[in-house]
Amino acid sequence: MAQPRILILGAPGAGKGTQSAKITDHFDIEHITTGDALRANKGIDISHLGLEYDTPGEYMDAGELVPDEVVNEIVDEALSQADGFVLDGYPRNLEQAEELESMTKLDLVLMLDVSEDELVHRLTGRRLDPETGDIYHVEYNPPEDDEVEERLVQRDDDTEETVKERLRVYRENTEPVIDHYEDAGALERVDGEQAPEQVWEDVRETIETTT
């Protein structure tokens, strides 16, 4: 089969990173995220956009949000260099979804369905080892070493209040994107609440039968 061009959607905690890594490995395609694409292309010339800065890196160095127009340019550049890809983290809104249509033709839009209760459970259960940067989960992936367990901390953005706000913002921005692809008949849903290996089996089968 030709190298597929896949967009993966899902809320924070749905498992997009885990499944994207398996997709890229199995199908030998690029994993394109907005963060990685920005870091890889932070020096490109965007002066033609007439914005405050002439490169994405200047926004990043100033600690400012990178404007949509710049993100669009960066994603377009990254996609143009990939024969096949799984795109993760873009588009975040309907305007970006419309921009994406002018950049490339997708073979599949994959949606990982996970309930809000499960997302909150996954995200609030995450713990960080401040010494190593490793991430654990109190239920799904606890450390084997008692010393490691004792020093684990919960990140500020993993508290229940913060998680629920992140999910609210996600729904507000991204649900129109989901509806857009569903209305176009391009969306394939996978039950993301299963064990990761079963999710992967369903993801792989969906890709192989639809692309």
Contacts in CASP RR format, 6 or more apart in sequence:
PFRMAT RR
TARGET T0000
AUTHOR 0000-0000-0000
METHOD contacts of the structure
MODEL  1
MAQPRILILGAPGAGKGTQSAKITDHFDIEHITTGDALRANKGIDISHLG
LEYDTPGEYMDAGELVPDEVVNEIVDEALSQADGFVLDGYPRNLEQAEEL
ESMTKLDLVLMLDVSEDELVHRLTGRRLDPETGDIYHVEYNPPEDDEVEE
RLVQRDDDTEETVKERLRVYRENTEPVIDHYEDAGALERVDGEQAPEQVW
EDVRETIETTT
1 208 0 8 1.000
1 211 0 8 1.000
2 211 0 8 1.000
3 27 0 8 1.000
3 28 0 8 1.000
3 29 0 8 1.000
3 83 0 8 1.000
3 84 0 8 1.000
4 27 0 8 1.000
4 29 0 8 1.000
4 84 0 8 1.000
4 107 0 8 1.000
4 108 0 8 1.000
4 207 0 8 1.000
4 211 0 8 1.000
5 84 0 8 1.000
5 85 0 8 1.000
5 87 0 8 1.000
5 104 0 8 1.000
5 105 0 8 1.000
5 106 0 8 1.000
5 107 0 8 1.000
5 108 0 8 1.000
6 23 0 8 1.000
6 29 0 8 1.000
6 85 0 8 1.000
6 86 0 8 1.000
6 87 0 8 1.000
6 106 0 8 1.000
6 107 0 8 1.000
6 108 0 8 1.000
6 109 0 8 1.000
6 110 0 8 1.000
6 207 0 8 1.000
6 211 0 8 1.000
7 86 0 8 1.000
7 87 0 8 1.000
7 100 0 8 1.000
7 106 0 8 1.000
7 108 0 8 1.000
7 109 0 8 1.000
7 110 0 8 1.000
7 181 0 8 1.000
8 16 0 8 1.000
8 19 0 8 1.000
8 20 0 8 1.000
8 23 0 8 1.000
8 86 0 8 1.000
8 87 0 8 1.000
8 88 0 8 1.000
8 110 0 8 1.000
8 111 0 8 1.000
8 112 0 8 1.000
9 16 0 8 1.000
9 109 0 8 1.000
9 110 0 8 1.000
9 111 0 8 1.000
9 112 0 8 1.000
9 174 0 8 1.000
9 177 0 8 1.000
9 178 0 8 1.000
9 181 0 8 1.000
9 187 0 8 1.000
10 16 0 8 1.000
10 111 0 8 1.000
10 112 0 8 1.000
10 113 0 8 1.000
10 114 0 8 1.000
10 174 0 8 1.000
11 114 0 8 1.000
11 116 0 8 1.000
11 119 0 8 1.000
11 167 0 8 1.000
11 170 0 8 1.000
11 171 0 8 1.000
11 174 0 8 1.000
12 119 0 8 1.000
12 123 0 8 1.000
12 163 0 8 1.000
12 166 0 8 1.000
12 167 0 8 1.000
12 170 0 8 1.000
13 114 0 8 1.000
13 119 0 8 1.000
13 122 0 8 1.000
13 123 0 8 1.000
14 112 0 8 1.000
14 113 0 8 1.000
14 114 0 8 1.000
14 119 0 8 1.000
14 192 0 8 1.000
15 112 0 8 1.000
15 114 0 8 1.000
15 192 0 8 1.000
15 196 0 8 1.000
15 199 0 8 1.000
16 88 0 8 1.000
16 89 0 8 1.000
16 112 0 8 1.000
17 88 0 8 1.000
18 196 0 8 1.000
19 112 0 8 1.000
19 196 0 8 1.000
19 199 0 8 1.000
19 200 0 8 1.000
19 203 0 8 1.000
20 31 0 8 1.000
20 86 0 8 1.000
20 88 0 8 1.000
21 31 0 8 1.000
22 200 0 8 1.000
22 203 0 8 1.000
22 204 0 8 1.000
23 29 0 8 1.000
23 31 0 8 1.000
23 86 0 8 1.000
23 203 0 8 1.000
23 204 0 8 1.000
23 207 0 8 1.000
24 30 0 8 1.000
24 31 0 8 1.000
24 86 0 8 1.000
26 204 0 8 1.000
27 84 0 8 1.000
27 207 0 8 1.000
29 82 0 8 1.000
29 83 0 8 1.000
29 84 0 8 1.000
29 85 0 8 1.000
29 86 0 8 1.000
30 78 0 8 1.000
30 81 0 8 1.000
30 82 0 8 1.000
30 83 0 8 1.000
30 84 0 8 1.000
30 85 0 8 1.000
30 86 0 8 1.000
31 85 0 8 1.000
31 86 0 8 1.000
31 88 0 8 1.000
32 75 0 8 1.000
32 78 0 8 1.000
32 79 0 8 1.000
32 82 0 8 1.000
32 85 0 8 1.000
32 86 0 8 1.000
32 87 0 8 1.000
32 88 0 8 1.000
32 90 0 8 1.000
33 87 0 8 1.000
33 88 0 8 1.000
33 89 0 8 1.000
33 90 0 8 1.000
34 71 0 8 1.000
34 74 0 8 1.000
34 75 0 8 1.000
34 89 0 8 1.000
34 90 0 8 1.000
37 74 0 8 1.000
37 75 0 8 1.000
37 77 0 8 1.000
37 78 0 8 1.000
38 56 0 8 1.000
38 57 0 8 1.000
38 60 0 8 1.000
38 66 0 8 1.000
38 71 0 8 1.000
38 74 0 8 1.000
40 78 0 8 1.000
41 56 0 8 1.000
41 74 0 8 1.000
41 77 0 8 1.000
41 78 0 8 1.000
42 55 0 8 1.000
42 56 0 8 1.000
42 57 0 8 1.000
42 60 0 8 1.000
43 55 0 8 1.000
43 56 0 8 1.000
43 57 0 8 1.000
44 55 0 8 1.000
44 56 0 8 1.000
44 73 0 8 1.000
44 74 0 8 1.000
44 77 0 8 1.000
45 54 0 8 1.000
45 55 0 8 1.000
46 53 0 8 1.000
46 54 0 8 1.000
46 55 0 8 1.000
46 56 0 8 1.000
46 69 0 8 1.000
46 70 0 8 1.000
46 73 0 8 1.000
47 54 0 8 1.000
49 69 0 8 1.000
49 70 0 8 1.000
49 73 0 8 1.000
51 67 0 8 1.000
51 69 0 8 1.000
51 70 0 8 1.000
52 59 0 8 1.000
53 59 0 8 1.000
53 62 0 8 1.000
56 66 0 8 1.000
56 70 0 8 1.000
56 74 0 8 1.000
59 65 0 8 1.000
59 66 0 8 1.000
59 67 0 8 1.000
59 70 0 8 1.000
60 66 0 8 1.000
66 74 0 8 1.000
68 93 0 8 1.000
68 95 0 8 1.000
68 96 0 8 1.000
71 90 0 8 1.000
71 96 0 8 1.000
72 96 0 8 1.000
72 99 0 8 1.000
72 103 0 8 1.000
75 87 0 8 1.000
75 90 0 8 1.000
75 100 0 8 1.000
75 103 0 8 1.000
76 103 0 8 1.000
78 85 0 8 1.000
79 85 0 8 1.000
79 87 0 8 1.000
79 103 0 8 1.000
79 104 0 8 1.000
80 103 0 8 1.000
87 100 0 8 1.000
90 96 0 8 1.000
90 100 0 8 1.000
91 97 0 8 1.000
91 99 0 8 1.000
91 100 0 8 1.000
91 177 0 8 1.000
92 173 0 8 1.000
92 174 0 8 1.000
92 177 0 8 1.000
93 173 0 8 1.000
93 174 0 8 1.000
93 176 0 8 1.000
93 177 0 8 1.000
94 176 0 8 1.000
94 177 0 8 1.000
94 180 0 8 1.000
96 177 0 8 1.000
97 177 0 8 1.000
97 180 0 8 1.000
97 181 0 8 1.000
100 106 0 8 1.000
106 186 0 8 1.000
107 210 0 8 1.000
107 211 0 8 1.000
108 186 0 8 1.000
108 188 0 8 1.000
108 206 0 8 1.000
108 207 0 8 1.000
108 210 0 8 1.000
108 211 0 8 1.000
109 181 0 8 1.000
109 186 0 8 1.000
109 187 0 8 1.000
109 188 0 8 1.000
110 188 0 8 1.000
110 190 0 8 1.000
110 203 0 8 1.000
110 206 0 8 1.000
110 207 0 8 1.000
111 178 0 8 1.000
111 181 0 8 1.000
111 187 0 8 1.000
111 188 0 8 1.000
111 189 0 8 1.000
111 190 0 8 1.000
112 190 0 8 1.000
112 192 0 8 1.000
112 199 0 8 1.000
113 189 0 8 1.000
113 190 0 8 1.000
113 191 0 8 1.000
113 192 0 8 1.000
113 193 0 8 1.000
114 122 0 8 1.000
114 192 0 8 1.000
114 193 0 8 1.000
115 193 0 8 1.000
116 167 0 8 1.000
118 193 0 8 1.000
119 163 0 8 1.000
119 167 0 8 1.000
120 160 0 8 1.000
120 163 0 8 1.000
120 164 0 8 1.000
120 167 0 8 1.000
121 139 0 8 1.000
122 137 0 8 1.000
122 140 0 8 1.000
123 158 0 8 1.000
123 163 0 8 1.000
123 166 0 8 1.000
124 154 0 8 1.000
124 158 0 8 1.000
124 159 0 8 1.000
124 160 0 8 1.000
124 163 0 8 1.000
125 137 0 8 1.000
125 138 0 8 1.000
125 139 0 8 1.000
125 154 0 8 1.000
125 158 0 8 1.000
126 135 0 8 1.000
126 136 0 8 1.000
126 137 0 8 1.000
126 154 0 8 1.000
126 155 0 8 1.000
126 158 0 8 1.000
127 135 0 8 1.000
127 136 0 8 1.000
127 137 0 8 1.000
127 138 0 8 1.000
127 152 0 8 1.000
127 153 0 8 1.000
127 154 0 8 1.000
128 134 0 8 1.000
128 135 0 8 1.000
128 136 0 8 1.000
128 152 0 8 1.000
128 153 0 8 1.000
128 154 0 8 1.000
128 155 0 8 1.000
129 135 0 8 1.000
129 136 0 8 1.000
129 143 0 8 1.000
129 148 0 8 1.000
129 151 0 8 1.000
129 152 0 8 1.000
130 151 0 8 1.000
130 153 0 8 1.000
131 151 0 8 1.000
134 143 0 8 1.000
135 141 0 8 1.000
136 142 0 8 1.000
136 143 0 8 1.000
136 148 0 8 1.000
136 152 0 8 1.000
142 149 0 8 1.000
143 149 0 8 1.000
143 152 0 8 1.000
156 162 0 8 1.000
157 163 0 8 1.000
157 166 0 8 1.000
178 187 0 8 1.000
181 187 0 8 1.000
188 206 0 8 1.000
188 210 0 8 1.000
190 199 0 8 1.000
190 202 0 8 1.000
190 203 0 8 1.000
190 206 0 8 1.000
191 199 0 8 1.000
191 202 0 8 1.000
192 199 0 8 1.000
194 202 0 8 1.000
END
